[in-house]
C-alpha cells in the first residue's frame, strides 16, 4: 500500500499536477485506501474468535445431527415377567444451549442434544435428560449416556421422585440399545431397545398435556374400582374392621386426570363421620405398582402397599388386590388385603338399586294390619369435600326414598349403606339418616337377599326397634332426584289435604276454677314460595267473644308412625291478638263411630278424630277428643 501511494505521488510530480486541489484529492484517496485496507486486516482477534466458534458449532452439529429423531421401542425389566414390558418413546433433539459469555462479553451458545424420555405406563409428561454422545468412540461400544434427569414440568398427585437416574448404552444404525439405571435401587432397571421412527423432531409435542390426558386416564382406569376387605390388627386390640375403599378416576377443571378415593367402615352402624376421603399417590414406575392412600382428615387412616393385578391366576380366578399395611392410629397397624369387587366404582352398579314394595309391622300392635310401604333406592351425586389441590370432589352415592303408600305419605330421602361382603348373620343394607330428622323411622337395618331381591329389616326409631319391614324389589329402573322431590311434594300436599278441616271438642281442665269450654281447631294446608307444602293450625275458644283468645298454631304431623302422631303449639311469630302458652301432644286417626275400630283412610263410613293431652297456662292440662266436623 505504501509503495502504491509513493508511485502515485511521483507520477503526479512528474506531470506537474501537484496543485493544492490535486493534493487534496491525493490525501482523500489515500485515506480511503487506508480504511479499506484496514478492514481486511486478518489480525483482528475478536472476529477470529467469532469465526472459530461458528466453525466449531457447525462441526459439532454435523456430528450430532445424524442421531437426532424420535425413537420407539420397549423397556424389558430385569425383575418382571416379560409380559410386563413397558413401551417407551425417546426423542433426541438438537437444541442451542447458552454456556455463558466469551472474553468479548458476547453470549456464547453451543449445540447440544436433549433427550425426552417417556414411558407409556407412567402418568406423567416424561423426563428430560442431558445427552453425552461420544461420536468419536468405538461404534460397537457404549457411546450414548443420558444423565441429570429432570421431570418435565408437572403438577399432579403423582410422586415426583424419578426412578431412572441415568441411561447408558449404544446407538448405531438408527438403533438404541441401553440399560436404564436406578440410583435408588442400586442397579439396573431393565434393557432399552429402541428404533428410529421419525427424523422430524417436535419437542413441544412431547410434553403436550392434551395428547397425554387420554393415556393417563386409561392408566388410572386400570386401578379404579371398589375394594373390600378386613383390617385385622392385634387380636387383643380390637375386632376385625370390615372396610371398603373406592378408587375413582376423575377429571379436574383444567382437564387433567386424577385419582380420588374414599374409605367406608362396613362393620359399624353407618355413621357418616367415620367415612374418610383419601389422598392417592399411585406409582406405576415401580413393580408391583405402589399406592398410598392417606386420610385428609384428623381420623388418621393410612394404607401403603402395592397393586397386584393378576393375583390367584394359577387357580383360574384372577383378582386385583391392594396388599400392604393399614395404619388405624399411631399404635395400631395391620397387614391388609383389599380385593376388588367391581372394576368400576359407580354406585349405579349396585344390585340394591330399584323400586320396592312391601309392608311394615309395628311391634306391640296386635290389632294393626300390615302397613303398605314402598322404597326407591337410587344414586345421587354428592359433595365429597375437597382434595389437596382445593378442587371439589363429587361422587355418586346411594340414596333411598321411603314412604307409606296407603296414606299419600310424603316419606323422606335417606342415606344408604350396602355391604355385599357382610356376614349373613349381620345386616348388609342400612337405610339411615333421613333428610327430615323429625320422622319416626330413623333407619331400616337388615339384609338384602340377591337371590330373590328381597329386603328384610328391623325398623329403628330414636327410641329403639319399633317394628319390622319386608320389601320386594320389582323394578330395577329408578327416578331422578328431581322427580322424587316433586313426588314428595305432591304426596305431602295430598296428605295434608286428607286431614284438613275443622275439628271440634270440649276441654275439661283438671281444676274447679275453670269450667269446661268448647274449642275448635282448623287445619289448613298451604304452599311456600318454592311450592313446598306445609300445614298450619288455628285455635279458637268458642266461649270467648270477638276471638280474643284465638291462636295461630305450628303443626307437626307424623304420618309415618302408628298411630299417627300430631303436635301443635302456639306460633309466637303469628298475628294472633294475644299469645299465650298452648301445647298439644296426641294422635290423629280415622275411626268408625259405631265400632270404634281404626279404619283405613280411604273408607268413607269413618271419621277423623284427634285425641291427646292439651296443656294450657298455669300448668293446666286436659284430655281432649276432637271430631272432624267439616273439610273446610
Residue pairs with C-beta under 8 A, 6 or more apart in sequence:
1 33
1 34
1 37
4 33
5 30
5 33
8 26
9 26
12 18
12 22
12 26
46 104
49 102
49 103
49 104
50 106
53 102
53 108
56 110
57 109
57 110
57 111
60 110
60 111
61 94
61 111
63 133
63 135
63 136
64 94
64 111
64 112
64 113
64 133
64 135
65 94
67 92
67 113
67 133
67 144
67 171
68 92
68 93
68 94
68 113
68 199
68 201
69 91
69 92
69 174
69 196
69 197
69 198
69 199
69 200
69 201
70 89
70 90
70 91
70 196
70 197
70 198
70 199
70 200
70 201
71 89
71 90
71 91
71 92
71 176
71 194
71 195
71 196
71 197
72 87
72 88
72 89
72 90
72 194
72 195
72 197
73 87
73 88
73 176
73 192
73 193
73 194
73 195
74 85
74 86
74 87
74 88
74 192
74 193
75 85
75 86
75 87
75 88
75 119
75 180
75 189
75 190
75 191
75 192
76 82
76 85
76 190
76 191
76 192
76 193
77 84
77 85
77 86
77 189
77 190
77 287
78 188
78 189
78 190
78 191
79 287
80 190
80 287
84 287
86 119
86 120
86 121
86 122
87 119
87 120
87 121
88 117
88 118
88 119
88 120
88 192
88 194
89 117
89 118
89 120
89 126
89 206
90 115
90 116
90 117
90 118
90 176
90 192
90 194
91 115
91 116
91 201
91 203
91 206
92 113
92 114
92 115
92 131
92 201
93 113
93 114
93 115
93 116
93 201
93 203
94 111
94 112
94 113
94 201
95 111
95 112
95 113
95 114
95 203
96 109
96 110
96 111
96 112
97 109
97 110
97 111
97 112
98 107
98 108
98 109
99 108
99 109
99 110
100 107
100 108
101 107
101 108
102 108
112 130
112 131
113 131
113 133
114 128
114 129
114 130
114 131
114 203
115 128
115 129
115 130
115 131
115 146
115 167
116 126
116 127
116 128
116 129
116 152
116 203
116 206
116 207
117 126
117 127
117 128
117 129
117 146
117 149
117 164
117 167
118 125
118 126
118 127
118 206
119 126
119 285
120 215
121 219
121 284
121 285
122 219
122 284
122 285
123 156
123 158
123 215
123 216
123 219
123 220
123 257
123 282
123 284
124 151
124 152
124 154
124 156
124 158
125 151
125 152
125 153
125 154
125 206
125 207
125 209
125 212
126 151
126 152
126 206
126 207
127 149
127 150
127 151
127 152
127 162
127 164
128 149
128 150
128 151
128 152
129 146
129 147
129 148
129 149
129 150
129 166
129 167
130 146
130 147
130 148
131 144
131 145
131 146
132 144
132 145
132 146
132 147
133 143
133 144
133 145
133 171
134 143
134 144
134 145
135 143
137 143
139 170
139 172
140 170
140 172
141 170
142 168
142 169
142 170
143 170
143 171
143 172
144 167
144 168
144 169
144 170
144 171
144 176
144 178
145 166
145 167
145 168
146 166
146 167
146 168
146 178
147 166
149 162
149 164
149 165
149 166
150 162
151 160
151 162
152 206
152 207
153 207
154 160
156 256
156 258
157 258
157 259
157 279
157 280
157 281
157 282
157 387
157 388
158 281
158 282
158 283
159 281
159 283
161 184
163 182
163 184
163 185
163 189
163 285
163 286
164 180
164 181
164 182
164 189
164 285
165 181
165 182
165 183
165 184
166 181
166 183
167 178
167 179
167 180
167 181
167 192
168 178
168 179
168 181
169 176
169 177
169 178
169 179
169 192
170 176
170 177
170 178
171 177
174 195
174 196
175 193
175 194
175 195
175 196
176 192
176 193
176 194
176 195
177 191
177 192
177 193
178 191
178 192
179 188
179 189
179 190
179 191
179 192
180 188
180 189
180 190
180 191
180 192
181 187
181 188
181 189
182 188
182 189
205 211
209 255
209 256
210 255
213 251
213 255
213 256
213 257
216 256
216 257
217 249
217 251
217 257
219 284
220 249
220 257
220 258
220 259
220 282
221 249
222 309
223 247
223 259
223 282
223 289
223 291
223 307
223 320
224 247
224 248
224 249
224 259
224 343
224 344
224 345
225 246
225 247
225 320
225 340
225 341
225 342
225 343
225 344
225 345
226 244
226 245
226 246
226 340
226 341
226 342
226 345
227 244
227 245
227 246
227 247
227 321
227 322
227 338
227 339
227 340
227 341
228 242
228 243
228 244
228 245
228 266
228 338
228 339
228 341
228 419
228 420
228 421
229 242
229 243
229 322
229 336
229 337
229 338
229 339
230 240
230 241
230 242
230 243
230 336
231 240
231 241
231 243
231 326
231 328
231 334
231 336
232 240
232 241
232 334
232 335
232 336
233 240
233 241
233 328
233 332
233 333
233 334
234 332
234 334
237 332
238 332
239 267
240 267
241 265
241 267
241 328
242 265
242 266
242 267
242 419
242 421
242 422
243 263
243 264
243 265
243 266
243 267
243 338
244 263
244 264
244 266
244 419
245 261
245 262
245 263
245 264
245 278
245 293
245 303
245 322
245 338
246 261
246 262
246 264
246 345
246 395
247 259
247 260
247 261
247 280
247 345
248 259
248 260
248 261
248 345
248 395
249 257
249 258
249 259
250 257
250 258
250 259
250 260
250 393
250 394
251 257
251 258
252 258
252 389
252 391
253 391
258 280
258 387
259 280
259 282
260 277
260 278
260 280
260 384
260 387
260 393
260 395
261 277
261 278
261 279
261 280
261 293
262 275
262 276
262 277
262 278
262 384
262 395
263 275
263 276
263 277
263 278
263 293
263 295
263 301
264 275
264 417
265 271
265 274
265 275
266 417
266 419
266 421
266 422
268 274
269 430
269 432
269 443
269 445
270 415
270 417
270 430
270 432
270 433
272 415
272 433
274 299
276 295
276 296
276 297
276 299
276 301
277 295
277 296
277 297
277 384
277 385
277 387
277 393
278 293
278 294
278 295
278 296
278 301
278 303
279 293
279 294
279 295
279 296
279 387
279 388
280 291
280 292
280 293
281 291
281 292
281 294
282 289
282 290
282 291
282 307
283 289
283 290
283 291
288 306
288 307
288 308
289 306
289 307
289 309
290 304
290 305
290 306
290 307
291 303
291 304
291 305
291 306
291 307
291 322
291 324
292 302
292 303
292 304
292 305
293 301
293 302
293 303
293 304
294 301
294 302
294 303
295 301
295 302
296 385
296 387
296 388
300 327
300 328
300 329
300 330
301 326
301 327
301 328
302 326
302 327
303 322
303 324
303 325
303 326
303 327
303 336
303 338
304 324
304 325
304 327
305 322
305 323
305 324
305 325
305 336
306 322
306 323
306 324
307 320
307 321
307 322
308 320
308 321
308 322
308 323
309 320
310 318
310 320
311 318
311 319
311 320
311 321
312 318
312 319
319 339
319 340
320 339
320 340
321 337
321 338
321 339
321 340
322 336
322 337
322 338
322 340
323 336
323 337
324 335
324 336
325 333
325 334
325 335
325 336
326 333
326 334
326 335
326 336
327 333
328 334
341 420
341 421
342 349
346 379
346 396
347 353
347 379
347 396
347 397
347 398
348 379
348 396
350 377
350 398
350 418
351 420
351 448
351 450
351 453
352 377
352 398
352 416
352 418
352 429
352 448
352 455
352 473
353 377
353 378
353 379
353 398
353 476
353 478
354 376
354 377
354 453
354 473
354 474
354 475
354 476
354 477
354 478
355 374
355 375
355 376
355 473
355 474
355 475
355 476
355 477
355 478
356 374
356 375
356 376
356 377
356 455
356 471
356 472
356 473
356 474
357 372
357 373
357 374
357 405
357 471
357 472
357 474
358 372
358 373
358 374
358 375
358 455
358 469
358 470
358 471
358 472
359 370
359 371
359 372
359 373
359 469
359 470
360 370
360 371
360 372
360 373
360 404
360 459
360 467
360 468
360 469
361 368
361 370
361 371
361 467
361 468
361 469
362 368
362 371
362 459
362 466
362 467
362 562
363 465
363 466
363 467
363 468
365 467
365 562
367 598
368 562
368 598
371 404
371 406
371 562
372 404
372 405
372 406
373 402
373 403
373 404
373 405
373 469
373 471
374 402
374 403
374 404
374 405
374 471
375 400
375 401
375 402
375 403
375 431
375 455
375 471
376 400
376 401
376 478
376 479
376 484
377 398
377 399
377 400
377 416
377 478
378 398
378 399
378 400
378 401
378 478
378 479
378 480
378 481
378 484
379 396
379 397
379 398
379 399
379 478
380 396
380 397
380 399
380 481
381 394
381 395
381 396
381 397
382 394
382 395
382 396
382 397
383 392
383 393
383 394
384 392
384 393
384 394
384 395
385 392
385 393
386 392
386 393
387 393
397 415
397 416
398 415
398 416
398 417
398 418
399 413
399 414
399 415
399 416
399 481
400 413
400 414
400 415
400 416
400 431
401 411
401 412
401 413
401 414
401 479
401 484
401 487
401 488
402 411
402 412
402 414
402 431
402 434
402 441
402 444
403 409
403 410
403 411
403 412
403 488
403 491
403 560
404 411
404 559
404 560
406 600
406 601
406 602
407 495
407 498
407 559
407 564
407 601
408 491
408 494
408 495
408 498
409 491
409 495
409 559
409 560
410 488
410 489
410 491
410 492
410 495
410 533
410 559
411 488
411 491
411 560
412 434
412 435
412 436
412 439
412 488
412 560
413 434
413 435
413 481
413 484
413 488
414 431
414 432
414 433
414 434
414 435
414 443
414 444
415 431
415 432
415 433
416 429
416 430
416 431
416 432
417 429
417 430
417 432
418 428
418 429
418 430
418 448
419 428
419 429
420 428
420 450
421 428
422 428
422 447
424 447
427 445
427 446
427 447
427 457
428 447
428 448
429 444
429 445
429 446
429 447
429 448
429 455
429 457
430 443
430 444
430 445
430 446
431 443
431 444
431 445
431 457
432 442
432 443
432 444
432 445
433 442
433 443
434 441
434 442
438 556
438 558
439 558
439 560
440 461
440 466
440 558
440 560
440 561
440 565
441 459
441 460
441 461
441 466
441 560
442 460
442 461
442 462
443 459
443 460
444 455
444 457
444 458
444 459
444 460
444 469
445 457
445 458
445 460
446 455
446 456
446 457
446 458
446 469
447 455
447 456
447 457
448 454
448 455
449 455
449 456
452 472
453 472
453 473
454 470
454 471
454 472
454 473
455 469
455 470
455 471
455 472
455 473
456 468
456 469
456 470
457 468
457 469
457 471
458 465
458 467
458 468
458 469
459 465
459 466
459 467
459 468
459 469
460 466
479 487
489 531
489 532
489 533
492 533
493 525
493 527
493 533
495 557
495 559
496 523
496 525
496 533
496 534
496 535
496 557
497 525
498 601
499 523
499 535
499 557
499 588
499 608
500 523
500 524
500 525
500 535
500 631
501 522
501 523
501 608
501 628
501 629
501 630
501 631
501 632
502 520
502 521
502 522
502 628
502 629
502 630
502 632
503 520
503 521
503 522
503 523
503 608
503 609
503 610
503 626
503 627
503 628
503 629
504 518
504 519
504 520
504 626
504 627
504 629
505 518
505 519
505 610
505 624
505 625
505 626
505 627
506 516
506 517
506 518
506 519
506 624
506 625
507 516
507 517
507 518
507 519
507 614
507 616
507 622
507 624
508 516
508 622
508 623
509 516
509 616
509 620
509 621
509 622
510 620
510 621
510 622
511 620
514 620
517 541
517 542
517 543
518 541
518 542
518 543
519 539
519 540
519 541
519 542
519 624
519 626
520 539
520 540
520 542
521 537
521 538
521 539
521 540
521 553
521 568
521 610
521 626
522 537
522 538
522 540
523 535
523 536
523 537
523 555
524 535
524 536
524 537
524 538
525 533
525 534
525 535
526 533
526 534
526 535
526 536
527 533
527 534
528 534
535 555
535 557
536 552
536 553
536 554
536 555
537 552
537 553
537 554
537 555
537 568
538 550
538 551
538 552
538 553
539 550
539 551
539 552
539 553
539 568
539 570
539 582
540 547
540 549
540 550
541 549
541 550
547 577
548 577
548 578
549 578
549 580
550 576
550 577
551 570
551 571
551 574
551 576
551 578
551 579
551 580
551 582
552 570
552 571
552 574
552 575
552 576
553 568
553 569
553 570
553 571
553 582
554 568
554 569
554 570
554 571
555 566
555 567
555 568
556 566
556 567
556 568
557 564
557 565
557 566
557 588
558 564
558 565
558 566
558 567
563 587
563 588
563 589
563 598
564 587
564 588
564 589
565 586
565 587
565 588
566 584
566 586
566 587
566 588
566 610
566 612
567 584
567 585
567 586
568 582
568 583
568 584
569 582
569 583
569 584
570 576
570 579
570 580
570 581
570 582
570 583
572 579
580 616
580 617
581 615
581 616
581 617
582 614
582 615
582 616
583 614
583 615
584 612
584 613
584 614
584 615
584 624
585 612
585 613
585 615
586 610
586 611
586 612
586 613
586 624
587 610
587 611
587 612
588 608
588 609
588 610
589 598
589 608
589 609
590 598
590 599
590 600
590 601
590 603
590 606
590 607
590 608
590 609
591 597
591 598
591 599
591 606
591 607
591 609
592 599
592 603
592 605
592 606
593 606
593 607
599 605
599 606
607 627
607 628
608 627
608 628
609 625
609 626
609 627
609 628
610 624
610 625
610 626
610 628
611 623
611 624
611 625
611 626
612 623
612 624
613 621
613 622
613 623
613 624
614 621
614 622
614 623
614 624
615 621
616 622
